[in-house]
Every structure is written in C-alpha cells, then in structure tokens.
Amino acid sequence: MLIYKIFRRAEWDAFRQAGRSDGAPVDLADGYIHLSTAEQVTGTAALHFAGQSDLVLVALSVAALGDALKWEPSRGGALFPHLYRPLVIGDVVWDKSLPLGATGHIFPEGVV
C-alpha cells in the first residue's frame, strides 16, 4: 500500500539535496510527519495547500516505513498515517509534480 506526502517544491529540493527530511514546519511543530492515504490526499491538498502551485506528490510504501508509522485519528476522526522518524530519500517510491488546475490540484492517474 502506498501513502503520500505533499511537499512544496523548495521543501522537496531540500529533501533531495540532504537525503532526509524532518518534514514541513507543521510536522516539526507536531512531532511527526503528516501523511495521507489515497482516499485522504485530495482533502489534504484542498485543506492545507489550496491555491498553491509548484507542489510535489511523494509516494511511500507503508511496509518500508516499519514501526515508526502510526495510524492515529485526525481530521473527522479518520485514521491518518503519521511517521515518527525522519523521511530518508530511500523511502520514496516515486515523486510527481502536483499541478494546480482550474478546480484544484491535478493528481497523477491511479492515485485517486
């Protein structure tokens, strides 16, 4: 199963350069990296990245994240994946641009 992280381009570039990421400012403040399932990621984009372009959608394998991945209640009581360790570049299955269209973000085929 794949889960997803949305990065702003500058955050993604810094992650790629460093080979690891502690996440965005909200992740640092909360003490874990916020992730979303395929069913949740469009809501995450609409709520937290509305009107923002130049985003990158990153896919991660649940199995590869191990015990540091916890499923915890969040928006509307739904269980969201939260990662309690830094992301490393080897965790990334794939990355794709997440452009902004007229009615919201345009997700890659097969994600939603």
C-alpha positions in Angstrom: 0.0 0.0 0.0 1.2 3.5 -0.9 0.7 6.6 1.2 1.5 10.1 0.3 3.3 13.3 1.4 2.8 16.7 -0.4 5.9 18.9 -0.4 6.3 22.5 -1.6 9.0 22.5 -4.3 11.6 24.2 -2.0 11.0 21.5 0.7 11.3 18.7 -1.9 14.5 20.2 -3.3 16.0 20.4 0.2 14.9 16.9 1.0 16.6 15.6 -2.2 19.8 17.5 -1.5 20.1 16.4 2.1 18.8 12.9 1.6 16.5 13.2 4.6 13.6 15.4 5.8 12.1 16.1 9.2 9.1 17.4 7.3 7.4 20.8 6.9 7.0 23.3 9.7 3.7 21.8 10.7 5.4 18.4 11.0 8.2 19.8 13.2 5.6 21.5 15.4 3.5 18.4 15.8 6.5 16.0 16.3 5.7 13.7 13.4 5.4 13.7 9.6 1.9 14.1 8.4 1.0 11.6 5.6 -2.2 10.7 3.8 -3.8 7.7 2.1 -5.0 7.8 -1.5 -8.5 8.5 -0.1 -7.3 11.3 2.1 -4.7 13.1 -0.1 -7.2 15.2 -2.1 -8.7 16.6 1.1 -5.2 17.3 2.5 -4.3 19.2 -0.7 -7.6 21.2 -0.6 -7.3 22.0 3.1 -3.6 22.7 3.5 -2.4 23.6 0.0 -5.4 25.4 -1.6 -4.3 27.7 -4.4 -0.6 26.6 -4.1 1.2 25.6 -7.2 4.6 24.0 -7.7 3.9 21.1 -5.3 5.4 17.6 -5.4 3.5 14.5 -4.5 5.7 11.8 -3.0 4.6 8.1 -2.7 5.9 6.0 0.2 5.4 2.3 0.9 3.7 1.5 4.2 5.7 -1.7 4.6 9.0 0.1 4.2 8.3 2.6 6.9 8.1 0.0 9.7 7.1 0.5 13.3 7.7 4.3 13.1 4.4 4.6 11.2 1.4 5.0 13.4 -2.3 5.3 12.4 -3.9 8.0 14.5 -7.3 9.8 14.5 -7.2 13.2 12.8 -9.5 15.1 10.5 -13.1 14.0 11.1 -11.8 11.1 13.3 -10.3 9.2 10.3 -7.1 7.3 10.9 -4.2 9.1 9.2 -0.6 7.8 8.8 1.9 9.7 11.0 5.6 9.0 10.7 7.7 9.3 13.9 11.1 9.4 12.3 12.7 11.5 9.5 12.0 10.5 5.9 15.0 9.4 4.0 15.3 9.5 0.3 15.3 5.7 0.1 11.7 5.8 1.5 10.4 7.4 -1.7 8.8 5.1 -4.2 8.1 7.9 -6.7 7.6 11.6 -6.9 5.5 13.6 -9.3 4.5 17.2 -9.8 1.2 18.2 -8.4 0.0 21.0 -10.6 -2.8 23.3 -9.8 -5.7 23.3 -12.3 -8.8 25.5 -12.5 -10.8 23.5 -10.0 -7.9 22.3 -7.7 -4.8 20.1 -7.8 -4.4 17.6 -10.6 -3.4 14.2 -9.2 -1.5 11.6 -11.2 -3.6 8.9 -12.7 -4.1 6.0 -10.3 -3.6 8.0 -7.1 -7.2 9.0 -6.5 
